[in-house]
Amino acid sequence: AVAALAASGALLAIPQTRAAILDFFRIGGVEVQRVETQPRAPVRPPALGREVSFDVAQRAVDFPLLAPSSSIAYVDGPMVNLRWKRYVLSQWRGEQLPFAQKQLGPASQLVGVEVRGATGLWITGARHEIIYRDPTTGEVVAKSRRSVGNVLIWEAAGITYRLEGARTLADARAVAGNLRGG
């Protein structure tokens, strides 16, 4: 994984190659797509799902949740969201969301990173949307970035993790490294 990440980084340094590669990138259950026009993601209030106890959230999924020492848990279909301080950590089995996509325009930056020993993406810059097909209703739902900050996405053992609210990559890695469970 580290070798693949290094090779990807080297290829991304070449402008023509970078343009072709960044048209499509996939980490776990999220497809990242580069678009020519910056998407206008509306600012919406948090829509994290139904608030539940951590135990109920853990029973809602068939994998061990990663969690900080203290958080509020929400269940949104096959996704569990944990909120604490300024952070939101979303977790779901990679293919449980039949379609999850991020659209990034020219004002957004995308960097391949290593997170907890796994391949990940660090996304910064302009506000962007995550679009997914609700597995229950089949409806395509667009959600804007729910908190001020950047997004770190990684996949480990078939589980997709999406961390919002970190101000820097170092902060995001530190938060991810301090999560318990999994």
Secondary structure, DSSP 8 states (H G I E B T S, - for coil): -HHHHHHHHHHHTSHHHHHHHTT-EEETTEEEEE-SS------------EEE-HHHHHHHSSS--EE-SS-EEEEETTEEEEEETTEEEEEEETTTSS-EEEEE-TTEEEEEEEETTEEEEEEEES--EEEEE-TTT--EEEEE--SSS-EEEEEETTEEEEEE--SSHHHHHHHHHT-EE-
